[in-house]
Amino acid sequence: MSDPRDSVDKSLGTSGPDRNPFPTRERRTGVSNADSRSQFWALYLTRFAEGFGFITLLTLLPTYINTLDPQATTVLGIGVSAGFIIGMYTTGFTLAQTVAVVPLAWAGDRFDKRRVLLAVLAAGAAVYALFPVVDSSASFVLIRGLQGVAVTGVSLMTLSLVGQVAETGTRADKIGKANAASFSASIVGSLSAGVIYDAVGFGPIFTVITVLMVLAWVVVWGVLDPDPTRTEGFPFTDLAVNRKIVSITAFRAQYAFAVTMVRTWVPIYAGTAMASGGLAVGATAVAVTVTVEKATNMVGQLFTGRLSDGYGRSLFVFAGGGAYGLVAVCIPFAPAIGTAFGADVTLPFLGTLPPAYLPLVAFSGLLGVADSFREPASMALFADEGTDEGGVASSFGIRELVWRPGSVAGPLVAGWLMVEVSMASVFHVGGAFAITGVLAFLAFLIRDHGRAALTTW
């Protein structure tokens, strides 16, 4: 029986075992499996450190809002809307990320990605060391912006290096493991940040993050080989019209709305007052809904990347994205399902729970499972095309840029729907974005590959 990976590799123009991950030089010889594994583990550690810092700040945002008193912010003696200041706590981070994508991706392709990664890790360590001195909303927004640059740089370089070092037939597997490392950091960080803060305050939290970033820097410096690839010019130009990247971005641009709306509104649905359409459960119960989604996504990506390497990445993007949309559309039926099964219970630490809560947790877990099929396959497609064109960092940069409009506008759309229409409409519209996204992706594939649309690449 033939290996299903053969058809995938041939469709990309070369076979996996003979694929040169460093296209501008002959393939290195004498690199042991142990050395290769150590390089991947160095990159996985870096993903963990980056994810831990990101989720810790996200978890502590409400604490910063209470501590910094945004209502008291003034500019030149003129009061500024507290809502605007609170929005800037997140928007400043996102805007800095958006501005940083193109120059960082270009630098990664033009120079040694290892050196760029070391530079952004060092910058990240310095930024996290500055958070304990924050004493105003202005300083917090500024440092959050610098954090956005560091997070973007670390994410782009680690994913680019994982995709570049891995063989074609193993890229989704390695990227899935790198993502699993980031998700594990999200789980540990979100569960521990509040506990550490309540016990010892802000300072020790950022000491832990800074130490993690420094440790990642030391390991990358000591273990990771220099990157010999160099790309002249501006790879974004060619990659922006690459047919495969156009196909996947047709999906990703719409899917960004789906994920941002649904992932953000699951905890809002759980914790919001019943008068606003929510379930009004406590903070710990809300955290469980978030953690379950991350945990199933993390565990799934340990296996789904390898499967998509073998059976076709476009199939996994289509199936995972479509399943995400279907699960999202079903979330508003949680109360009816819970009532039918008598799911109103009282649990230790969580308290008395409404009938809809346990079905909501189950749906949240299914969202993680669905996305675990889509994410490593999607990332591997960008890695494949970027490596073929000599611009893997730029390829991931395009991936980031395509996500930005949906990630910014999605919550605004969801907020309007929640207030003006209903809580259920948020999930119906979010799920619809995922479904229309996979249908657009399928249409592009059928145009290019006909009946073999979902099995060609």
C-alpha positions as CSV (number, residue, x, y, z in Angstrom):
1,M,0.0,0.0,0.0
2,S,1.4,3.4,-0.9
3,D,2.1,6.0,1.7
4,P,-0.6,8.8,1.4
5,R,2.1,11.3,2.0
6,D,3.6,10.5,-1.4
7,S,0.7,12.2,-3.2
8,V,0.9,15.3,-0.9
9,D,4.6,15.6,-1.5
10,K,4.3,15.1,-5.3
11,S,1.7,17.8,-5.5
12,L,4.2,20.2,-4.0
13,G,6.7,19.3,-6.5
14,T,9.2,17.3,-4.5
15,S,9.2,14.4,-2.1
16,G,9.4,14.8,1.6
17,P,12.6,12.9,2.4
18,D,14.5,14.7,-0.3
19,R,13.2,18.2,0.4
20,N,15.8,20.8,1.2
21,P,14.7,23.0,4.1
22,F,17.4,25.5,3.3
23,P,16.9,26.3,-0.4
24,T,19.8,28.8,-0.8
25,R,22.5,26.2,0.2
26,E,23.1,22.6,-0.1
27,R,21.4,20.5,2.6
28,R,23.6,20.2,5.7
29,T,25.1,16.8,6.4
30,G,26.0,15.1,9.6
31,V,23.0,16.5,11.6
32,S,21.9,13.8,13.9
33,N,18.3,13.1,14.9
34,A,19.1,14.1,18.4
35,D,20.4,17.4,17.2
36,S,17.3,18.0,15.2
37,R,15.1,17.1,18.1
38,S,17.0,19.5,20.4
39,Q,16.4,22.4,17.9
40,F,12.7,21.7,17.9
41,W,12.6,21.5,21.7
42,A,14.3,24.9,21.8
43,L,11.6,26.4,19.6
44,Y,8.9,24.7,21.6
45,L,10.3,26.3,24.8
46,T,10.3,29.7,23.1
47,R,6.6,29.2,22.1
48,F,5.8,28.3,25.7
49,A,7.6,31.4,27.1
50,E,5.9,33.7,24.6
51,G,2.5,32.2,25.2
52,F,2.9,32.4,29.0
53,G,3.7,36.1,28.9
54,F,0.8,36.9,26.6
55,I,-1.9,35.0,28.5
56,T,-0.7,36.3,31.9
57,L,-1.1,39.9,30.8
58,L,-4.5,39.1,29.3
59,T,-5.6,37.5,32.6
60,L,-4.4,40.5,34.6
61,L,-6.1,43.1,32.4
62,P,-9.1,43.5,34.8
63,T,-6.7,43.9,37.7
64,Y,-4.9,46.7,35.8
65,I,-8.2,48.4,35.0
66,N,-9.0,48.5,38.7
67,T,-5.5,49.5,39.8
68,L,-4.7,52.2,37.2
69,D,-8.1,54.0,37.4
70,P,-8.6,54.9,33.7
71,Q,-11.4,57.3,34.7
72,A,-8.8,59.6,36.0
73,T,-6.7,59.8,32.8
74,T,-6.2,63.3,31.3
75,V,-4.3,64.7,28.3
76,L,-3.1,68.3,28.7
77,G,-5.5,68.6,31.5
78,I,-8.5,67.4,29.5
79,G,-10.3,64.3,30.7
80,V,-10.3,61.3,28.3
81,S,-13.2,58.8,28.1
82,A,-12.5,55.8,30.4
83,G,-14.0,53.5,27.7
84,F,-11.4,54.8,25.2
85,I,-8.5,54.2,27.7
86,I,-9.7,50.7,28.5
87,G,-10.0,49.9,24.8
88,M,-6.5,51.1,24.3
89,Y,-5.2,48.6,26.8
90,T,-5.9,46.0,24.1
91,T,-6.0,48.1,20.9
92,G,-2.5,49.5,21.6
93,F,-1.2,46.0,21.8
94,T,-3.0,45.0,18.5
95,L,-1.9,48.1,16.6
96,A,1.7,47.6,17.5
97,Q,1.5,44.0,16.4
98,T,0.0,45.1,13.0
99,V,2.7,47.7,12.4
100,A,5.5,45.2,13.4
101,V,4.5,42.3,11.1
102,V,5.9,43.5,7.8
103,P,9.4,44.8,9.0
104,L,9.9,41.8,11.3
105,A,8.9,39.3,8.6
106,W,11.1,41.0,6.1
107,A,14.1,41.0,8.5
108,G,13.6,37.3,9.1
109,D,13.8,36.5,5.4
110,R,16.6,38.9,4.6
111,F,18.8,38.0,7.6
112,D,19.5,35.2,10.0
113,K,16.1,34.2,11.6
114,R,18.0,32.9,14.7
115,R,19.5,36.3,15.3
116,V,16.2,38.1,14.8
117,L,14.6,35.6,17.3
118,L,17.4,36.3,19.8
119,A,16.9,40.0,19.4
120,V,13.1,39.9,20.0
121,L,13.5,37.5,22.9
122,A,15.9,40.0,24.5
123,A,13.5,42.8,23.9
124,G,10.7,40.7,25.3
125,A,12.6,40.1,28.5
126,A,13.3,43.8,28.9
127,V,9.6,44.7,28.3
128,Y,8.3,42.2,30.9
129,A,10.9,43.5,33.4
130,L,9.4,47.0,32.9
131,F,5.8,46.1,33.8
132,P,6.3,46.3,37.6
133,V,7.1,50.0,37.2
134,V,3.8,50.9,35.4
135,D,2.1,53.6,37.3
136,S,-0.4,55.1,34.9
137,S,-2.6,54.2,31.9
138,A,-0.3,55.9,29.5
139,S,2.8,53.9,30.6
140,F,0.7,50.7,30.5
141,V,-0.5,51.3,27.0
142,L,3.1,52.2,25.9
143,I,4.6,49.0,27.4
144,R,1.7,46.9,26.1
145,G,2.6,48.2,22.6
146,L,6.2,47.1,23.1
147,Q,5.0,43.8,24.3
148,G,2.9,43.5,21.0
149,V,6.1,43.9,19.0
150,A,8.0,41.3,21.0
151,V,5.1,38.8,20.9
152,T,4.8,39.2,17.1
153,G,8.5,38.8,16.5
154,V,8.8,35.7,18.7
155,S,5.7,34.1,17.1
156,L,6.8,34.9,13.5
157,M,10.4,33.7,14.0
158,T,9.6,30.5,15.9
159,L,6.9,29.4,13.5
160,S,9.1,30.3,10.5
161,L,12.0,28.3,11.9
162,V,9.9,25.3,12.8
163,G,8.4,25.3,9.3
164,Q,11.8,25.8,7.7
165,V,13.8,23.2,9.7
166,A,11.0,20.5,9.4
167,E,10.8,18.3,6.3
168,T,7.8,18.9,4.0
169,G,6.1,15.7,5.1
170,T,6.4,16.6,8.8
171,R,5.7,20.4,8.9
172,A,2.2,20.2,10.2
173,D,3.2,17.7,12.9
174,K,6.0,20.0,14.1
175,I,3.9,23.1,13.9
176,G,1.1,21.3,15.8
177,K,3.6,20.5,18.6
178,A,4.8,24.1,18.7
179,N,1.2,25.3,19.0
180,A,0.6,22.7,21.8
181,A,3.5,24.2,23.7
182,S,1.8,27.7,23.4
183,F,-1.6,26.3,24.5
184,S,0.0,24.6,27.5
185,A,1.5,28.0,28.5
186,S,-2.0,29.6,28.1
187,I,-3.5,27.0,30.4
188,V,-0.8,27.3,33.1
189,G,-0.6,31.1,32.8
190,S,-4.4,31.7,32.9
191,L,-4.8,29.5,35.9
192,S,-1.7,30.7,37.9
193,A,-1.7,34.4,37.2
194,G,-4.5,35.3,39.5
195,V,-3.3,33.0,42.3
196,I,0.2,34.5,42.2
197,Y,-1.1,38.0,42.1
198,D,-3.3,37.4,45.1
199,A,-0.4,35.9,47.0
200,V,2.5,38.2,46.2
201,G,1.4,41.0,43.8
202,F,2.6,42.0,40.4
203,G,6.4,42.0,40.8
204,P,7.0,38.2,41.2
205,I,4.7,37.4,38.2
206,F,6.9,39.4,35.9
207,T,10.0,38.0,37.4
208,V,8.8,34.6,36.4
209,I,8.0,35.7,32.8
210,T,11.4,37.5,32.5
211,V,13.3,34.5,33.7
212,L,11.4,32.3,31.1
213,M,12.3,34.7,28.3
214,V,15.9,34.8,29.4
215,L,16.0,30.9,29.6
216,A,14.5,30.7,26.1
217,W,17.2,33.1,24.8
218,V,20.0,31.0,26.4
219,V,18.6,27.8,25.0
220,V,18.1,29.2,21.5
221,W,21.6,30.7,21.5
222,G,23.1,27.5,22.6
223,V,21.1,24.9,20.6
224,L,19.6,26.4,17.5
225,D,21.8,26.4,14.3
226,P,22.3,29.6,12.4
227,D,19.9,30.2,9.6
228,P,21.7,30.1,6.2
229,T,18.8,31.3,4.1
230,R,18.8,34.8,2.7
231,T,16.1,36.3,0.5
232,E,16.8,39.5,-1.5
233,G,14.0,41.9,-2.4
234,F,10.5,41.9,-0.9
235,P,9.0,38.4,-0.8
236,F,5.6,39.8,0.2
237,T,5.0,40.9,-3.4
238,D,5.2,37.5,-5.0
239,L,3.6,35.6,-2.1
240,A,0.6,38.0,-2.1
241,V,-0.4,36.6,-5.6
242,N,0.6,33.0,-4.9
243,R,-2.5,30.9,-5.9
244,K,-2.4,28.6,-2.8
245,I,-1.9,31.5,-0.4
246,V,-4.8,33.4,-2.1
247,S,-6.9,30.2,-1.6
248,I,-6.2,29.9,2.1
249,T,-6.5,33.6,2.8
250,A,-10.0,33.6,1.2
251,F,-10.9,31.3,4.1
252,R,-8.7,32.9,6.8
253,A,-10.0,36.4,6.3
254,Q,-13.6,35.2,7.1
255,Y,-12.5,32.7,9.7
256,A,-10.9,35.5,11.8
257,F,-14.3,36.9,12.4
258,A,-15.7,33.5,13.4
259,V,-12.9,32.7,15.9
260,T,-12.6,36.1,17.5
261,M,-16.4,36.4,17.9
262,V,-17.0,32.9,19.2
263,R,-13.9,32.4,21.3
264,T,-14.4,35.8,23.0
265,W,-18.1,35.4,23.6
266,V,-18.1,31.9,25.1
267,P,-16.8,33.2,28.4
268,I,-19.0,36.4,28.1
269,Y,-22.0,34.1,27.6
270,A,-21.1,32.1,30.6
271,G,-20.5,35.0,33.0
272,T,-22.9,37.8,31.8
273,A,-26.0,38.4,33.8
274,M,-29.1,36.5,32.8
275,A,-30.8,39.8,32.0
276,S,-28.3,40.3,29.2
277,G,-28.7,36.8,27.9
278,G,-25.9,35.1,29.8
279,L,-25.7,32.3,32.4
280,A,-24.4,34.4,35.3
281,V,-21.9,31.8,36.6
282,G,-18.9,32.7,38.8
283,A,-15.4,33.5,37.7
284,T,-14.0,30.0,38.3
285,A,-16.8,28.5,36.1
286,V,-16.1,31.0,33.4
287,A,-12.3,30.1,33.5
288,V,-13.3,26.4,33.1
289,T,-15.1,27.2,29.8
290,V,-11.9,28.9,28.5
291,T,-9.5,26.3,29.7
292,V,-11.4,23.4,28.3
293,E,-11.2,24.9,24.8
294,K,-7.5,25.4,25.1
295,A,-6.9,22.0,26.5
296,T,-8.7,20.1,23.8
297,N,-7.0,22.2,21.1
298,M,-3.6,21.5,22.7
299,V,-4.1,17.8,23.0
300,G,-5.6,17.6,19.5
301,Q,-2.7,19.3,17.8
302,L,-0.2,16.7,19.2
303,F,-1.8,14.3,16.7
304,T,-3.8,16.2,14.0
305,G,-0.7,17.8,12.5
306,R,0.8,14.4,11.7
307,L,-2.5,13.2,10.2
308,S,-2.7,16.3,7.9
309,D,0.8,15.7,6.8
310,G,-0.3,12.2,5.6
311,Y,-3.8,12.7,4.3
312,G,-3.8,16.3,2.8
313,R,-3.8,19.6,4.5
314,S,-6.6,21.3,2.6
315,L,-8.9,18.5,3.7
316,F,-8.1,19.2,7.4
317,V,-8.6,23.0,6.9
318,F,-12.0,22.4,5.3
319,A,-13.2,19.9,7.8
320,G,-11.9,21.7,10.9
321,G,-13.1,25.1,9.8
322,G,-16.5,23.8,8.8
323,A,-16.9,21.8,12.1
324,Y,-16.0,25.0,14.1
325,G,-18.8,26.9,12.4
326,L,-21.4,24.1,13.0
327,V,-20.4,23.8,16.7
328,A,-20.7,27.6,17.1
329,V,-24.1,27.7,15.5
330,C,-25.3,25.0,18.0
331,I,-24.1,26.9,21.2
332,P,-27.4,28.8,21.7
333,F,-29.1,25.5,22.0
334,A,-27.2,24.8,25.2
335,P,-30.1,25.7,27.5
336,A,-32.5,23.4,25.7
337,I,-30.0,20.6,25.7
338,G,-29.2,21.1,29.4
339,T,-32.9,21.2,30.4
340,A,-33.6,18.0,28.4
341,F,-30.8,16.1,30.2
342,G,-31.4,17.7,33.6
343,A,-27.9,19.3,33.7
344,D,-28.6,21.8,36.5
345,V,-26.1,20.7,39.2
346,T,-24.1,22.0,42.1
347,L,-20.4,21.3,41.9
348,P,-17.4,22.0,44.3
349,F,-15.7,25.3,43.6
350,L,-18.2,26.1,40.8
351,G,-21.4,26.4,42.9
352,T,-24.9,26.0,41.6
353,L,-24.9,25.8,37.8
354,P,-27.8,26.5,35.3
355,P,-28.8,23.7,32.9
356,A,-27.0,25.4,30.0
357,Y,-23.6,25.4,31.6
358,L,-22.4,21.8,31.2
359,P,-23.5,21.7,27.5
360,L,-21.7,25.0,27.0
361,V,-18.5,23.5,28.4
362,A,-18.9,20.5,26.1
363,F,-19.4,22.9,23.1
364,S,-16.3,24.8,24.1
365,G,-14.3,21.6,24.2
366,L,-15.6,20.7,20.7
367,L,-14.5,24.1,19.4
368,G,-11.0,23.3,20.5
369,V,-11.1,19.9,18.8
370,A,-12.4,21.4,15.6
371,D,-9.7,24.1,15.6
372,S,-7.0,21.5,16.3
373,F,-7.7,19.9,12.9
374,R,-7.6,23.3,11.1
375,E,-4.7,25.2,12.7
376,P,-1.6,23.0,12.1
377,A,-2.7,22.2,8.5
378,S,-3.3,25.9,7.7
379,M,0.0,26.9,9.2
380,A,1.8,24.2,7.2
381,L,0.3,25.4,4.0
382,F,1.8,28.9,4.6
383,A,5.1,27.3,5.6
384,D,5.2,25.2,2.4
385,E,4.6,28.1,0.1
386,G,6.9,30.4,2.0
387,T,9.8,27.9,1.9
388,D,9.2,27.2,-1.8
389,E,9.4,30.9,-2.6
390,G,12.3,31.6,-0.2
391,G,10.2,33.8,2.1
392,V,8.8,31.7,4.9
393,A,8.7,34.6,7.4
394,S,6.9,36.8,4.9
395,S,4.4,34.0,4.3
396,F,3.6,33.9,8.0
397,G,3.5,37.7,8.0
398,I,0.7,37.6,5.3
399,R,-1.1,35.0,7.5
400,E,-0.9,37.5,10.4
401,L,-2.0,40.5,8.4
402,V,-5.0,38.7,6.9
403,W,-6.2,37.9,10.4
404,R,-6.1,41.5,11.6
405,P,-9.3,42.9,10.1
406,G,-11.5,40.2,11.5
407,S,-9.8,40.2,14.9
408,V,-10.4,43.9,15.2
409,A,-13.9,44.2,13.7
410,G,-15.2,40.9,14.9
411,P,-15.7,41.9,18.6
412,L,-17.4,45.2,17.5
413,V,-19.8,43.2,15.4
414,A,-20.4,40.8,18.2
415,G,-21.0,43.5,20.7
416,W,-23.6,45.2,18.5
417,L,-25.4,41.9,17.9
418,M,-25.4,41.1,21.6
419,V,-27.0,44.4,22.6
420,E,-29.3,45.1,19.5
421,V,-30.3,41.5,18.5
422,S,-29.5,38.7,21.0
423,M,-26.7,36.7,22.5
424,A,-27.6,33.8,20.3
425,S,-27.1,35.9,17.2
426,V,-23.4,36.3,18.0
427,F,-22.8,32.6,17.7
428,H,-25.1,32.2,14.7
429,V,-23.2,35.0,12.8
430,G,-19.8,33.8,14.0
431,G,-20.5,30.3,12.9
432,A,-21.8,31.6,9.5
433,F,-18.4,33.3,8.9
434,A,-16.6,30.0,9.4
435,I,-19.0,28.2,7.1
436,T,-18.8,30.8,4.3
437,G,-15.0,30.8,4.7
438,V,-14.7,27.1,4.1
439,L,-17.1,27.3,1.2
440,A,-14.9,30.0,-0.4
441,F,-11.8,27.9,0.2
442,L,-13.5,24.9,-1.5
443,A,-14.5,27.1,-4.4
444,F,-10.9,28.1,-5.0
445,L,-9.8,24.5,-4.7
446,I,-12.4,23.3,-7.2
447,R,-11.4,26.0,-9.6
448,D,-7.7,24.9,-9.5
449,H,-8.0,21.1,-8.9
450,G,-11.5,20.0,-9.9
451,R,-12.7,16.8,-8.3
452,A,-9.4,16.3,-6.4
453,A,-9.9,19.7,-4.6
454,L,-9.6,18.4,-1.1
455,T,-6.9,15.8,-1.6
456,T,-4.4,17.5,-3.9
457,W,-2.6,19.6,-1.3
